[in-house]
Structures are given as structure tokens and as C-alpha cells.
Amino acid sequence: MSMHAVPKTVRWTTLKLTANAGDNQLYLTDSVIDWLPGDRIVIATTSMNYKQSEVGVIASVSSDRMIITLVDKLINTHV
């Protein structure tokens, strides 16, 4: 298998606020300076059920780079 991607300065961060099922905005603890609309991200599970991890597509990033809006709403709650 061969995988290719553009390297990112910030590879991961944590949520500043709980993201509830049905939300499409993620409030982050770190500025994601080079995350862009169209990028795919993994929102890891915060429960014991590994199946609650989700893949999201970024629709937009706030000017301070600490809030991302996803194309689709979350299925699960992430703390």
C-alpha cells in the first residue's frame, strides 16, 4: 500500500468543548494553521466503543483557526 498526503504542521489537537451528536462545529484547543476546507479528518471516539470514531470533511475554518465547521453533522458525541 502506498499513501500520500500533504504534511501538516498541526497533525492532531483536542476539543475545547464537547461536540454533541448533530453538531457540525468543532471548537479546538490548538490553532490548526494549515487545515483547509476539503481536508478529511478523524474525530476519535471518546467512549469505549471504537466504532464511534468518525471521518469528517472540513467545510470551513474560522479566522483564528480554532473552530472548524464540518460538511456533515456528527453522528456521535465527542468529549
N, C-alpha and C positions, 0 to 999 in steps of 0.2 A: 504494500500500500504506500502511496506517496501522497502527502498532504502539503498544501501550500497556502500561505496566508501572509498578510502584511503584518509585520511585528508592531505591537502596541506598546507604548510607554507604560500605561497602566493596564495590567493584564487581568486584575481582579480587584474588587472592592466589596464592601459590605453595605447593607441597608442602614440608613439613618433612622427610618421609620418603617413600621410594619407595612408590607404590601399585601392587601387583602384580596381574596378571590374576587374577580370582577374589576379590580383596578388596572389601569394601564400606565400609571406613572410610578417610577422608582426614584425614591429620594436617597441619595448615596452619601457615604461618609467621605469620599475622596473625589476630587475633580478628575473626570475622565477626559483628559485634554485631546486625545486623538480618537475617540469613539465617534462614529459617524452614522447618519441615517443610512439604513440599509445593512448595517453590521448585524450579524446574528450573535446573540449572547445566550449563555446558560444561566438560568436562575436556579441555583441549587436548592434542593429540599432542605427544610429546617425541621423536618419531622423524622421519625424512624422509618418512614416509607420512602425508599429511594425512587419510587415511581412518581413522586410529586415534584421532581426536578422538571423544569420547563425550558424550552428554547424560545426565545423571543427575538423579534426583529425591531431594531430601533427606528422609530418614525422621526423623532427629533430629539435634540439635546439642548438644554437651557443655556443661556449665555454664560452663566457661571460654571457650566459643565458638571453640575451636581444633581441635576434632575433629568432623567431620560423618560421619554414617552415611547411606549411600545405600540406597534401597529395593532396588535390584538390584546384583549384583556387577559389577565392571569386566570388560570383555572383553579389554582390553589393559593392558600395564604402562605406568605414567606415572612418570617420574623427577623 
